[in-house]
Amino acid sequence: MANLVDFVNNEFVTKKEFPEFGAGDTITVYYEIKEGEKTRTQFFKGVVIQRRGTGSTETFTIRKMSGSVGVERIFPINLPALQKVEINKKGAVRRARIFYFRELTGKKARIKDKRR
């Protein structure tokens, strides 16, 4: 059964090419929104909190501050509405999932830049 699922994922699911990013990186995700007959492109810019899953079921969570309220959004990698992903900053973090970032405020909520 697992072989059949892997076969369908490899053959029929189209994999989109996005740049490599991970937890701590600040990225901008451009995605398409349909409102009735019209479609428009909207972006969501924030810090990647986690990447989870593999293959066609992979998702990533982005967190941004909207005023004083934290907003998180989960994007599947194979979402047809995803147009592009831009990496704004590479962050230096030691964890794959930075849930502790939710409780930090002010200067403590800064993530150091990764040296290239």
SULRAHU-V778832 format. One record per residue. N is the residue number from 1. SS is DSSP state (H for helix, E for strand, C for the rest). Layout:
# SULRAHU-V778832
n:N ss:SS
n:N ss:SS
This chain:
# SULRAHU-V778832
n:1 ss:C
n:2 ss:H
n:3 ss:H
n:4 ss:H
n:5 ss:H
n:6 ss:H
n:7 ss:H
n:8 ss:H
n:9 ss:H
n:10 ss:H
n:11 ss:H
n:12 ss:H
n:13 ss:C
n:14 ss:C
n:15 ss:C
n:16 ss:C
n:17 ss:C
n:18 ss:C
n:19 ss:C
n:20 ss:C
n:21 ss:C
n:22 ss:C
n:23 ss:C
n:24 ss:C
n:25 ss:C
n:26 ss:E
n:27 ss:E
n:28 ss:E
n:29 ss:E
n:30 ss:E
n:31 ss:E
n:32 ss:E
n:33 ss:E
n:34 ss:E
n:35 ss:E
n:36 ss:C
n:37 ss:C
n:38 ss:E
n:39 ss:E
n:40 ss:E
n:41 ss:E
n:42 ss:E
n:43 ss:E
n:44 ss:E
n:45 ss:E
n:46 ss:E
n:47 ss:E
n:48 ss:E
n:49 ss:E
n:50 ss:E
n:51 ss:E
n:52 ss:E
n:53 ss:C
n:54 ss:C
n:55 ss:H
n:56 ss:H
n:57 ss:H
n:58 ss:C
n:59 ss:E
n:60 ss:E
n:61 ss:E
n:62 ss:E
n:63 ss:E
n:64 ss:E
n:65 ss:E
n:66 ss:E
n:67 ss:C
n:68 ss:C
n:69 ss:E
n:70 ss:E
n:71 ss:E
n:72 ss:E
n:73 ss:E
n:74 ss:E
n:75 ss:E
n:76 ss:E
n:77 ss:C
n:78 ss:C
n:79 ss:C
n:80 ss:C
n:81 ss:C
n:82 ss:E
n:83 ss:E
n:84 ss:E
n:85 ss:E
n:86 ss:E
n:87 ss:E
n:88 ss:E
n:89 ss:E
n:90 ss:C
n:91 ss:E
n:92 ss:C
n:93 ss:C
n:94 ss:C
n:95 ss:C
n:96 ss:C
n:97 ss:C
n:98 ss:C
n:99 ss:H
n:100 ss:H
n:101 ss:H
n:102 ss:H
n:103 ss:C
n:104 ss:C
n:105 ss:C
n:106 ss:H
n:107 ss:H
n:108 ss:H
n:109 ss:H
n:110 ss:C
n:111 ss:C
n:112 ss:C
n:113 ss:E
n:114 ss:C
n:115 ss:C
n:116 ss:C
